[in-house]
Amino acid sequence: MRSQTLAMVLAIVGGLLGLVHVAFTPLAYADWTLEALWFVGSGLGIVVAAAANFVGFQSSEMGRQWILTAINLAMGCFFAAAWLVLPGPQVIVGGLVFLGLAICSWAARRTKAVTS
């Protein structure tokens, strides 16, 4: 499977993970509290990071691949930090998705550098 195709699949999975996170906010929090705001904000952050990958992998600009690599590594660190306080399967899935996206963006950047 090509790196770009894998990245598109992972970006879609990441986006769905973020949307589910946002959708679960009313179920997890009865009232609009600071914790609920952080919960929905984390879900939106996941959606935005996944959308950046979905759009960025369709571009051939080298600078965008650097940005995607940075976004994906940051999200991977976010999920690693989340594991410390909430070791659940959704955290593993999110971490693996963004680790996979980081590898794909790094590989795409490296491939484009070699062919240029």
KOLGU-4560 file (N, C-alpha, C; in nm, 3 decimals, padded with zeros to 5 digits):
<recs>
<n_xx: 00.085 n_yy: -00.118 n_zz: 00.000 ca_xx: 00.000 ca_yy: 00.000 ca_zz: 00.000 c_xx: 00.090 c_yy: 00.124 c_zz: 00.000 mol: A seq: 1 type: MET>
<n_xx: 00.059 n_yy: 00.215 n_zz: -00.088 ca_xx: 00.138 ca_yy: 00.337 ca_zz: -00.096 c_xx: 00.123 c_yy: 00.420 c_zz: 00.030 mol: A seq: 2 type: ARG>
<n_xx: 00.225 n_yy: 00.496 n_zz: 00.059 ca_xx: 00.228 ca_yy: 00.582 ca_zz: 00.178 c_xx: 00.112 c_yy: 00.681 c_zz: 00.177 mol: A seq: 3 type: SER>
<n_xx: 00.082 n_yy: 00.739 n_zz: 00.061 ca_xx: -00.024 ca_yy: 00.838 ca_zz: 00.053 c_xx: -00.161 c_yy: 00.774 c_zz: 00.077 mol: A seq: 4 type: GLN>
<n_xx: -00.184 n_yy: 00.655 n_zz: 00.025 ca_xx: -00.311 ca_yy: 00.586 ca_zz: 00.046 c_xx: -00.327 c_yy: 00.549 c_zz: 00.193 mol: A seq: 5 type: THR>
<n_xx: -00.220 n_yy: 00.498 n_zz: 00.254 ca_xx: -00.224 ca_yy: 00.466 ca_zz: 00.397 c_xx: -00.251 c_yy: 00.591 c_zz: 00.479 mol: A seq: 6 type: LEU>
<n_xx: -00.187 n_yy: 00.702 n_zz: 00.441 ca_xx: -00.208 ca_yy: 00.827 ca_zz: 00.513 c_xx: -00.353 c_yy: 00.873 c_zz: 00.504 mol: A seq: 7 type: ALA>
<n_xx: -00.415 n_yy: 00.858 n_zz: 00.387 ca_xx: -00.556 ca_yy: 00.897 ca_zz: 00.371 c_xx: -00.646 c_yy: 00.813 c_zz: 00.461 mol: A seq: 8 type: MET>
<n_xx: -00.620 n_yy: 00.683 n_zz: 00.466 ca_xx: -00.699 ca_yy: 00.594 ca_zz: 00.552 c_xx: -00.680 c_yy: 00.632 c_zz: 00.698 mol: A seq: 9 type: VAL>
<n_xx: -00.555 n_yy: 00.654 n_zz: 00.739 ca_xx: -00.528 ca_yy: 00.692 ca_zz: 00.878 c_xx: -00.589 c_yy: 00.827 c_zz: 00.912 mol: A seq: 10 type: LEU>
<n_xx: -00.587 n_yy: 00.921 n_zz: 00.819 ca_xx: -00.647 ca_yy: 01.052 ca_zz: 00.843 c_xx: -00.798 c_yy: 01.040 c_zz: 00.862 mol: A seq: 11 type: ALA>
<n_xx: -00.861 n_yy: 00.955 n_zz: 00.784 ca_xx: -01.005 ca_yy: 00.934 ca_zz: 00.800 c_xx: -01.035 c_yy: 00.869 c_zz: 00.935 mol: A seq: 12 type: ILE>
<n_xx: -00.956 n_yy: 00.769 n_zz: 00.972 ca_xx: -00.974 ca_yy: 00.705 ca_zz: 01.103 c_xx: -00.953 c_yy: 00.806 c_zz: 01.215 mol: A seq: 13 type: VAL>
<n_xx: -00.850 n_yy: 00.889 n_zz: 01.203 ca_xx: -00.825 ca_yy: 00.993 ca_zz: 01.303 c_xx: -00.940 c_yy: 01.092 c_zz: 01.312 mol: A seq: 14 type: GLY>
<n_xx: -00.992 n_yy: 01.134 n_zz: 01.197 ca_xx: -01.105 ca_yy: 01.226 ca_zz: 01.196 c_xx: -01.228 c_yy: 01.166 c_zz: 01.262 mol: A seq: 15 type: GLY>
<n_xx: -01.254 n_yy: 01.039 n_zz: 01.233 ca_xx: -01.368 ca_yy: 00.972 ca_zz: 01.296 c_xx: -01.348 c_yy: 00.957 c_zz: 01.446 mol: A seq: 16 type: LEU>
<n_xx: -01.225 n_yy: 00.929 n_zz: 01.488 ca_xx: -01.195 ca_yy: 00.921 ca_zz: 01.631 c_xx: -01.225 c_yy: 01.054 c_zz: 01.699 mol: A seq: 17 type: LEU>
<n_xx: -01.184 n_yy: 01.164 n_zz: 01.636 ca_xx: -01.210 ca_yy: 01.296 ca_zz: 01.692 c_xx: -01.358 c_yy: 01.330 c_zz: 01.696 mol: A seq: 18 type: GLY>
<n_xx: -01.431 n_yy: 01.293 n_zz: 01.590 ca_xx: -01.576 ca_yy: 01.318 ca_zz: 01.587 c_xx: -01.649 c_yy: 01.239 c_zz: 01.695 mol: A seq: 19 type: LEU>
<n_xx: -01.608 n_yy: 01.116 n_zz: 01.717 ca_xx: -01.668 ca_yy: 01.035 ca_zz: 01.823 c_xx: -01.637 c_yy: 01.098 c_zz: 01.959 mol: A seq: 20 type: VAL>
<n_xx: -01.517 n_yy: 01.149 n_zz: 01.974 ca_xx: -01.477 ca_yy: 01.215 ca_zz: 02.099 c_xx: -01.568 c_yy: 01.335 c_zz: 02.125 mol: A seq: 21 type: HIS>
<n_xx: -01.592 n_yy: 01.415 n_zz: 02.023 ca_xx: -01.681 ca_yy: 01.531 ca_zz: 02.037 c_xx: -01.824 c_yy: 01.486 c_zz: 02.066 mol: A seq: 22 type: VAL>
<n_xx: -01.870 n_yy: 01.383 n_zz: 01.996 ca_xx: -02.007 ca_yy: 01.335 ca_zz: 02.014 c_xx: -02.031 c_yy: 01.278 c_zz: 02.154 mol: A seq: 23 type: ALA>
<n_xx: -01.928 n_yy: 01.223 n_zz: 02.216 ca_xx: -01.943 ca_yy: 01.167 ca_zz: 02.350 c_xx: -01.944 c_yy: 01.273 c_zz: 02.460 mol: A seq: 24 type: PHE>
<n_xx: -01.915 n_yy: 01.396 n_zz: 02.428 ca_xx: -01.909 ca_yy: 01.501 ca_zz: 02.530 c_xx: -02.038 c_yy: 01.511 c_zz: 02.610 mol: A seq: 25 type: THR>
<n_xx: -02.156 n_yy: 01.519 n_zz: 02.547 ca_xx: -02.278 ca_yy: 01.528 ca_zz: 02.629 c_xx: -02.305 c_yy: 01.404 c_zz: 02.714 mol: A seq: 26 type: PRO>
<n_xx: -02.256 n_yy: 01.290 n_zz: 02.670 ca_xx: -02.274 ca_yy: 01.168 ca_zz: 02.748 c_xx: -02.181 c_yy: 01.163 c_zz: 02.869 mol: A seq: 27 type: LEU>
<n_xx: -02.063 n_yy: 01.219 n_zz: 02.854 ca_xx: -01.965 ca_yy: 01.217 ca_zz: 02.962 c_xx: -01.986 c_yy: 01.329 c_zz: 03.063 mol: A seq: 28 type: ALA>
<n_xx: -02.044 n_yy: 01.441 n_zz: 03.018 ca_xx: -02.061 ca_yy: 01.558 ca_zz: 03.104 c_xx: -02.204 c_yy: 01.610 c_zz: 03.092 mol: A seq: 29 type: TYR>
<n_xx: -02.274 n_yy: 01.612 n_zz: 03.205 ca_xx: -02.413 ca_yy: 01.658 ca_zz: 03.205 c_xx: -02.422 c_yy: 01.809 c_zz: 03.188 mol: A seq: 30 type: ALA>
<n_xx: -02.324 n_yy: 01.880 n_zz: 03.241 ca_xx: -02.324 ca_yy: 02.026 ca_zz: 03.235 c_xx: -02.203 c_yy: 02.076 c_zz: 03.157 mol: A seq: 31 type: ASP>
<n_xx: -02.211 n_yy: 02.201 n_zz: 03.111 ca_xx: -02.101 ca_yy: 02.263 ca_zz: 03.039 c_xx: -02.001 c_yy: 02.314 c_zz: 03.142 mol: A seq: 32 type: TRP>
<n_xx: -01.898 n_yy: 02.235 n_zz: 03.167 ca_xx: -01.797 ca_yy: 02.267 ca_zz: 03.268 c_xx: -01.661 c_yy: 02.284 c_zz: 03.200 mol: A seq: 33 type: THR>
<n_xx: -01.563 n_yy: 02.320 n_zz: 03.279 ca_xx: -01.428 ca_yy: 02.333 ca_zz: 03.227 c_xx: -01.378 c_yy: 02.199 c_zz: 03.172 mol: A seq: 34 type: LEU>
<n_xx: -01.410 n_yy: 02.091 n_zz: 03.244 ca_xx: -01.369 ca_yy: 01.959 ca_zz: 03.198 c_xx: -01.437 c_yy: 01.923 c_zz: 03.065 mol: A seq: 35 type: GLU>
<n_xx: -01.565 n_yy: 01.958 n_zz: 03.052 ca_xx: -01.636 ca_yy: 01.931 ca_zz: 02.926 c_xx: -01.576 c_yy: 02.011 c_zz: 02.811 mol: A seq: 36 type: ALA>
<n_xx: -01.538 n_yy: 02.135 n_zz: 02.841 ca_xx: -01.475 ca_yy: 02.218 ca_zz: 02.738 c_xx: -01.342 c_yy: 02.158 c_zz: 02.693 mol: A seq: 37 type: LEU>
<n_xx: -01.262 n_yy: 02.110 n_zz: 02.786 ca_xx: -01.136 ca_yy: 02.045 ca_zz: 02.750 c_xx: -01.161 c_yy: 01.918 c_zz: 02.669 mol: A seq: 38 type: TRP>
<n_xx: -01.264 n_yy: 01.843 n_zz: 02.707 ca_xx: -01.297 ca_yy: 01.718 ca_zz: 02.638 c_xx: -01.335 c_yy: 01.746 c_zz: 02.492 mol: A seq: 39 type: PHE>
<n_xx: -01.426 n_yy: 01.840 n_zz: 02.471 ca_xx: -01.469 ca_yy: 01.871 ca_zz: 02.335 c_xx: -01.354 c_yy: 01.937 c_zz: 02.257 mol: A seq: 40 type: VAL>
<n_xx: -01.274 n_yy: 02.018 n_zz: 02.324 ca_xx: -01.159 ca_yy: 02.081 ca_zz: 02.258 c_xx: -01.055 c_yy: 01.980 c_zz: 02.212 mol: A seq: 41 type: GLY>
<n_xx: -01.034 n_yy: 01.877 n_zz: 02.292 ca_xx: -00.941 ca_yy: 01.770 ca_zz: 02.251 c_xx: -00.993 c_yy: 01.698 c_zz: 02.128 mol: A seq: 42 type: SER>
<n_xx: -01.122 n_yy: 01.670 n_zz: 02.126 ca_xx: -01.182 ca_yy: 01.606 ca_zz: 02.009 c_xx: -01.169 c_yy: 01.693 c_zz: 01.885 mol: A seq: 43 type: GLY>
<n_xx: -01.192 n_yy: 01.822 n_zz: 01.900 ca_xx: -01.178 ca_yy: 01.914 ca_zz: 01.786 c_xx: -01.033 c_yy: 01.921 c_zz: 01.739 mol: A seq: 44 type: LEU>
<n_xx: -00.940 n_yy: 01.917 n_zz: 01.834 ca_xx: -00.798 ca_yy: 01.917 ca_zz: 01.796 c_xx: -00.761 c_yy: 01.794 c_zz: 01.715 mol: A seq: 45 type: GLY>
<n_xx: -00.817 n_yy: 01.680 n_zz: 01.752 ca_xx: -00.793 ca_yy: 01.557 ca_zz: 01.677 c_xx: -00.850 c_yy: 01.569 c_zz: 01.536 mol: A seq: 46 type: ILE>
<n_xx: -00.972 n_yy: 01.625 n_zz: 01.525 ca_xx: -01.035 ca_yy: 01.643 ca_zz: 01.394 c_xx: -00.951 c_yy: 01.736 c_zz: 01.307 mol: A seq: 47 type: VAL>
<n_xx: -00.905 n_yy: 01.847 n_zz: 01.363 ca_xx: -00.826 ca_yy: 01.944 ca_zz: 01.286 c_xx: -00.694 c_yy: 01.882 c_zz: 01.240 mol: A seq: 48 type: VAL>
<n_xx: -00.628 n_yy: 01.809 n_zz: 01.329 ca_xx: -00.502 ca_yy: 01.743 ca_zz: 01.291 c_xx: -00.525 c_yy: 01.640 c_zz: 01.180 mol: A seq: 49 type: ALA>
<n_xx: -00.632 n_yy: 01.565 n_zz: 01.190 ca_xx: -00.663 ca_yy: 01.467 ca_zz: 01.086 c_xx: -00.696 c_yy: 01.537 c_zz: 00.954 mol: A seq: 50 type: ALA>
<n_xx: -00.771 n_yy: 01.647 n_zz: 00.961 ca_xx: -00.805 ca_yy: 01.722 ca_zz: 00.839 c_xx: -00.681 c_yy: 01.781 c_zz: 00.775 mol: A seq: 51 type: ALA>
<n_xx: -00.586 n_yy: 01.828 n_zz: 00.856 ca_xx: -00.461 ca_yy: 01.880 ca_zz: 00.801 c_xx: -00.389 c_yy: 01.772 c_zz: 00.722 mol: A seq: 52 type: ALA>
<n_xx: -00.390 n_yy: 01.651 n_zz: 00.773 ca_xx: -00.327 ca_yy: 01.539 ca_zz: 00.702 c_xx: -00.402 c_yy: 01.507 c_zz: 00.575 mol: A seq: 53 type: ASN>
<n_xx: -00.533 n_yy: 01.505 n_zz: 00.582 ca_xx: -00.614 ca_yy: 01.473 ca_zz: 00.465 c_xx: -00.587 c_yy: 01.571 c_zz: 00.352 mol: A seq: 54 type: PHE>
<n_xx: -00.578 n_yy: 01.699 n_zz: 00.385 ca_xx: -00.552 ca_yy: 01.803 ca_zz: 00.284 c_xx: -00.404 c_yy: 01.806 c_zz: 00.246 mol: A seq: 55 type: VAL>
<n_xx: -00.317 n_yy: 01.795 n_zz: 00.344 ca_xx: -00.174 ca_yy: 01.808 ca_zz: 00.321 c_xx: -00.113 c_yy: 01.699 c_zz: 00.236 mol: A seq: 56 type: GLY>
<n_xx: -00.164 n_yy: 01.577 n_zz: 00.248 ca_xx: -00.108 ca_yy: 01.468 ca_zz: 00.170 c_xx: -00.148 c_yy: 01.476 c_zz: 00.023 mol: A seq: 57 type: PHE>
<n_xx: -00.243 n_yy: 01.561 n_zz: -00.010 ca_xx: -00.282 ca_yy: 01.577 ca_zz: -00.149 c_xx: -00.198 c_yy: 01.684 c_zz: -00.217 mol: A seq: 58 type: GLN>
<n_xx: -00.107 n_yy: 01.745 n_zz: -00.143 ca_xx: -00.019 ca_yy: 01.848 ca_zz: -00.196 c_xx: 00.120 c_yy: 01.788 c_zz: -00.217 mol: A seq: 59 type: SER>
<n_xx: 00.193 n_yy: 01.842 n_zz: -00.312 ca_xx: 00.328 ca_yy: 01.793 ca_zz: -00.335 c_xx: 00.434 c_yy: 01.888 c_zz: -00.280 mol: A seq: 60 type: SER>
<n_xx: 00.392 n_yy: 01.992 n_zz: -00.211 ca_xx: 00.489 ca_yy: 02.087 ca_zz: -00.155 c_xx: 00.567 c_yy: 02.024 c_zz: -00.041 mol: A seq: 61 type: GLU>
<n_xx: 00.698 n_yy: 02.041 n_zz: -00.044 ca_xx: 00.785 ca_yy: 01.983 ca_zz: 00.057 c_xx: 00.760 c_yy: 02.045 c_zz: 00.195 mol: A seq: 62 type: MET>
<n_xx: 00.733 n_yy: 02.175 n_zz: 00.199 ca_xx: 00.709 ca_yy: 02.243 ca_zz: 00.326 c_xx: 00.589 c_yy: 02.188 c_zz: 00.401 mol: A seq: 63 type: GLY>
<n_xx: 00.488 n_yy: 02.150 n_zz: 00.326 ca_xx: 00.368 ca_yy: 02.094 ca_zz: 00.390 c_xx: 00.399 c_yy: 01.960 c_zz: 00.457 mol: A seq: 64 type: ARG>
<n_xx: 00.487 n_yy: 01.883 n_zz: 00.398 ca_xx: 00.522 ca_yy: 01.755 ca_zz: 00.459 c_xx: 00.596 c_yy: 01.776 c_zz: 00.592 mol: A seq: 65 type: GLN>
<n_xx: 00.679 n_yy: 01.880 n_zz: 00.598 ca_xx: 00.745 ca_yy: 01.913 ca_zz: 00.725 c_xx: 00.641 c_yy: 01.949 c_zz: 00.831 mol: A seq: 66 type: TRP>
<n_xx: 00.543 n_yy: 02.029 n_zz: 00.791 ca_xx: 00.439 ca_yy: 02.072 ca_zz: 00.884 c_xx: 00.358 c_yy: 01.951 c_zz: 00.931 mol: A seq: 67 type: ILE>
<n_xx: 00.323 n_yy: 01.863 n_zz: 00.838 ca_xx: 00.248 ca_yy: 01.743 ca_zz: 00.875 c_xx: 00.327 c_yy: 01.656 c_zz: 00.970 mol: A seq: 68 type: LEU>
<n_xx: 00.454 n_yy: 01.641 n_zz: 00.945 ca_xx: 00.537 ca_yy: 01.562 ca_zz: 01.036 c_xx: 00.535 c_yy: 01.622 c_zz: 01.176 mol: A seq: 69 type: THR>
<n_xx: 00.548 n_yy: 01.754 n_zz: 01.186 ca_xx: 00.545 ca_yy: 01.821 ca_zz: 01.316 c_xx: 00.409 c_yy: 01.804 c_zz: 01.385 mol: A seq: 70 type: ALA>
<n_xx: 00.300 n_yy: 01.822 n_zz: 01.309 ca_xx: 00.166 ca_yy: 01.804 ca_zz: 01.366 c_xx: 00.149 c_yy: 01.662 c_zz: 01.418 mol: A seq: 71 type: ILE>
<n_xx: 00.189 n_yy: 01.566 n_zz: 01.338 ca_xx: 00.169 ca_yy: 01.426 ca_zz: 01.376 c_xx: 00.254 c_yy: 01.385 c_zz: 01.495 mol: A seq: 72 type: ASN>
<n_xx: 00.376 n_yy: 01.435 n_zz: 01.502 ca_xx: 00.459 ca_yy: 01.407 ca_zz: 01.619 c_xx: 00.401 c_yy: 01.472 c_zz: 01.744 mol: A seq: 73 type: LEU>
<n_xx: 00.351 n_yy: 01.594 n_zz: 01.731 ca_xx: 00.288 ca_yy: 01.663 ca_zz: 01.844 c_xx: 00.165 c_yy: 01.586 c_zz: 01.892 mol: A seq: 74 type: ALA>
<n_xx: 00.083 n_yy: 01.540 n_zz: 01.798 ca_xx: -00.036 ca_yy: 01.462 ca_zz: 01.836 c_xx: 00.003 c_yy: 01.328 c_zz: 01.898 mol: A seq: 75 type: MET>
<n_xx: 00.109 n_yy: 01.268 n_zz: 01.847 ca_xx: 00.158 ca_yy: 01.144 ca_zz: 01.907 c_xx: 00.201 c_yy: 01.166 c_zz: 02.051 mol: A seq: 76 type: GLY>
<n_xx: 00.268 n_yy: 01.279 n_zz: 02.077 ca_xx: 00.308 ca_yy: 01.313 ca_zz: 02.214 c_xx: 00.186 c_yy: 01.341 c_zz: 02.302 mol: A seq: 77 type: CYS>
<n_xx: 00.084 n_yy: 01.404 n_zz: 02.243 ca_xx: -00.040 ca_yy: 01.430 ca_zz: 02.315 c_xx: -00.103 c_yy: 01.298 c_zz: 02.360 mol: A seq: 78 type: PHE>
<n_xx: -00.110 n_yy: 01.201 n_zz: 02.270 ca_xx: -00.168 ca_yy: 01.072 ca_zz: 02.306 c_xx: -00.080 c_yy: 00.997 c_zz: 02.406 mol: A seq: 79 type: PHE>
<n_xx: 00.051 n_yy: 01.012 n_zz: 02.396 ca_xx: 00.140 ca_yy: 00.949 ca_zz: 02.494 c_xx: 00.117 c_yy: 01.009 c_zz: 02.632 mol: A seq: 80 type: ALA>
<n_xx: 00.100 n_yy: 01.140 n_zz: 02.639 ca_xx: 00.070 ca_yy: 01.205 ca_zz: 02.767 c_xx: -00.067 c_yy: 01.163 c_zz: 02.818 mol: A seq: 81 type: ALA>
<n_xx: -00.163 n_yy: 01.148 n_zz: 02.728 ca_xx: -00.297 ca_yy: 01.105 ca_zz: 02.768 c_xx: -00.293 c_yy: 00.964 c_zz: 02.827 mol: A seq: 82 type: ALA>
<n_xx: -00.204 n_yy: 00.880 n_zz: 02.776 ca_xx: -00.192 ca_yy: 00.744 ca_zz: 02.825 c_xx: -00.159 c_yy: 00.742 c_zz: 02.975 mol: A seq: 83 type: TRP>
<n_xx: -00.084 n_yy: 00.841 n_zz: 03.020 ca_xx: -00.044 ca_yy: 00.846 ca_zz: 03.161 c_xx: -00.163 c_yy: 00.865 c_zz: 03.254 mol: A seq: 84 type: LEU>
<n_xx: -00.266 n_yy: 00.935 n_zz: 03.208 ca_xx: -00.382 ca_yy: 00.960 ca_zz: 03.293 c_xx: -00.505 c_yy: 00.879 c_zz: 03.253 mol: A seq: 85 type: VAL>
<n_xx: -00.508 n_yy: 00.828 n_zz: 03.131 ca_xx: -00.624 ca_yy: 00.753 ca_zz: 03.083 c_xx: -00.578 c_yy: 00.640 c_zz: 02.991 mol: A seq: 86 type: LEU>
<n_xx: -00.527 n_yy: 00.532 n_zz: 03.050 ca_xx: -00.478 ca_yy: 00.422 ca_zz: 02.965 c_xx: -00.595 c_yy: 00.339 c_zz: 02.911 mol: A seq: 87 type: PRO>
<n_xx: -00.649 n_yy: 00.384 n_zz: 02.799 ca_xx: -00.762 ca_yy: 00.314 ca_zz: 02.738 c_xx: -00.735 c_yy: 00.281 c_zz: 02.593 mol: A seq: 88 type: GLY>
<n_xx: -00.818 n_yy: 00.197 n_zz: 02.535 ca_xx: -00.796 ca_yy: 00.156 ca_zz: 02.396 c_xx: -00.805 c_yy: 00.271 c_zz: 02.297 mol: A seq: 89 type: PRO>
<n_xx: -00.889 n_yy: 00.371 n_zz: 02.324 ca_xx: -00.900 ca_yy: 00.485 ca_zz: 02.232 c_xx: -00.770 c_yy: 00.565 c_zz: 02.229 mol: A seq: 90 type: GLN>
<n_xx: -00.698 n_yy: 00.566 n_zz: 02.339 ca_xx: -00.570 ca_yy: 00.637 ca_zz: 02.343 c_xx: -00.466 c_yy: 00.561 c_zz: 02.262 mol: A seq: 91 type: VAL>
<n_xx: -00.469 n_yy: 00.429 n_zz: 02.270 ca_xx: -00.378 ca_yy: 00.348 ca_zz: 02.189 c_xx: -00.407 c_yy: 00.369 c_zz: 02.041 mol: A seq: 92 type: ILE>
<n_xx: -00.535 n_yy: 00.365 n_zz: 02.004 ca_xx: -00.573 ca_yy: 00.384 ca_zz: 01.863 c_xx: -00.527 c_yy: 00.521 c_zz: 01.814 mol: A seq: 93 type: VAL>
<n_xx: -00.555 n_yy: 00.626 n_zz: 01.891 ca_xx: -00.513 ca_yy: 00.761 ca_zz: 01.851 c_xx: -00.363 c_yy: 00.773 c_zz: 01.838 mol: A seq: 94 type: GLY>
<n_xx: -00.291 n_yy: 00.716 n_zz: 01.933 ca_xx: -00.146 ca_yy: 00.721 ca_zz: 01.928 c_xx: -00.091 c_yy: 00.649 c_zz: 01.806 mol: A seq: 95 type: GLY>
<n_xx: -00.146 n_yy: 00.532 n_zz: 01.777 ca_xx: -00.100 ca_yy: 00.456 ca_zz: 01.660 c_xx: -00.136 c_yy: 00.526 c_zz: 01.529 mol: A seq: 96 type: LEU>
<n_xx: -00.254 n_yy: 00.588 n_zz: 01.524 ca_xx: -00.295 ca_yy: 00.661 ca_zz: 01.404 c_xx: -00.196 c_yy: 00.773 c_zz: 01.375 mol: A seq: 97 type: VAL>
<n_xx: -00.166 n_yy: 00.855 n_zz: 01.476 ca_xx: -00.079 ca_yy: 00.970 ca_zz: 01.452 c_xx: 00.068 c_yy: 00.930 c_zz: 01.441 mol: A seq: 98 type: PHE>
<n_xx: 00.107 n_yy: 00.822 n_zz: 01.503 ca_xx: 00.243 ca_yy: 00.770 ca_zz: 01.479 c_xx: 00.254 c_yy: 00.723 c_zz: 01.335 mol: A seq: 99 type: LEU>
<n_xx: 00.152 n_yy: 00.652 n_zz: 01.288 ca_xx: 00.151 ca_yy: 00.608 ca_zz: 01.148 c_xx: 00.152 c_yy: 00.725 c_zz: 01.051 mol: A seq: 100 type: GLY>
<n_xx: 00.074 n_yy: 00.829 n_zz: 01.083 ca_xx: 00.073 ca_yy: 00.949 ca_zz: 00.998 c_xx: 00.209 c_yy: 01.020 c_zz: 01.000 mol: A seq: 101 type: LEU>
<n_xx: 00.274 n_yy: 01.021 n_zz: 01.115 ca_xx: 00.408 ca_yy: 01.082 ca_zz: 01.123 c_xx: 00.506 c_yy: 01.008 c_zz: 01.034 mol: A seq: 102 type: ALA>
<n_xx: 00.499 n_yy: 00.876 n_zz: 01.038 ca_xx: 00.588 ca_yy: 00.795 ca_zz: 00.953 c_xx: 00.557 c_yy: 00.819 c_zz: 00.805 mol: A seq: 103 type: ILE>
<n_xx: 00.429 n_yy: 00.822 n_zz: 00.771 ca_xx: 00.390 ca_yy: 00.847 ca_zz: 00.631 c_xx: 00.435 c_yy: 00.984 c_zz: 00.584 mol: A seq: 104 type: CYS>
<n_xx: 00.418 n_yy: 01.086 n_zz: 00.668 ca_xx: 00.458 ca_yy: 01.221 ca_zz: 00.626 c_xx: 00.609 c_yy: 01.232 c_zz: 00.616 mol: A seq: 105 type: SER>
<n_xx: 00.681 n_yy: 01.165 n_zz: 00.705 ca_xx: 00.826 ca_yy: 01.166 ca_zz: 00.697 c_xx: 00.873 c_yy: 01.092 c_zz: 00.571 mol: A seq: 106 type: TRP>
<n_xx: 00.809 n_yy: 00.979 n_zz: 00.543 ca_xx: 00.846 ca_yy: 00.902 ca_zz: 00.424 c_xx: 00.813 c_yy: 00.979 c_zz: 00.296 mol: A seq: 107 type: ALA>
<n_xx: 00.700 n_yy: 01.047 n_zz: 00.293 ca_xx: 00.663 ca_yy: 01.126 ca_zz: 00.175 c_xx: 00.762 c_yy: 01.241 c_zz: 00.155 mol: A seq: 108 type: ALA>
<n_xx: 00.803 n_yy: 01.304 n_zz: 00.263 ca_xx: 00.900 ca_yy: 01.413 ca_zz: 00.255 c_xx: 01.034 c_yy: 01.361 c_zz: 00.206 mol: A seq: 109 type: ARG>
<n_xx: 01.073 n_yy: 01.247 n_zz: 00.254 ca_xx: 01.201 ca_yy: 01.189 ca_zz: 00.215 c_xx: 01.198 c_yy: 01.145 c_zz: 00.068 mol: A seq: 110 type: ARG>
<n_xx: 01.088 n_yy: 01.085 n_zz: 00.026 ca_xx: 01.073 ca_yy: 01.041 ca_zz: -00.112 c_xx: 01.077 c_yy: 01.159 c_zz: -00.207 mol: A seq: 111 type: THR>
<n_xx: 01.010 n_yy: 01.268 n_zz: -00.170 ca_xx: 01.007 ca_yy: 01.386 ca_zz: -00.257 c_xx: 01.145 c_yy: 01.453 c_zz: -00.263 mol: A seq: 112 type: LYS>
<n_xx: 01.220 n_yy: 01.444 n_zz: -00.152 ca_xx: 01.353 ca_yy: 01.504 ca_zz: -00.152 c_xx: 01.447 c_yy: 01.425 c_zz: -00.244 mol: A seq: 113 type: ALA>
<n_xx: 01.431 n_yy: 01.294 n_zz: -00.247 ca_xx: 01.517 ca_yy: 01.210 ca_zz: -00.331 c_xx: 01.483 c_yy: 01.229 c_zz: -00.479 mol: A seq: 114 type: VAL>
<n_xx: 01.355 n_yy: 01.241 n_zz: -00.511 ca_xx: 01.314 ca_yy: 01.253 ca_zz: -00.652 c_xx: 01.332 c_yy: 01.393 c_zz: -00.705 mol: A seq: 115 type: THR>
<n_xx: 01.348 n_yy: 01.493 n_zz: -00.619 ca_xx: 01.363 ca_yy: 01.631 ca_zz: -00.668 c_xx: 01.501 c_yy: 01.659 c_zz: -00.719 mol: A seq: 116 type: SER>
</recs>
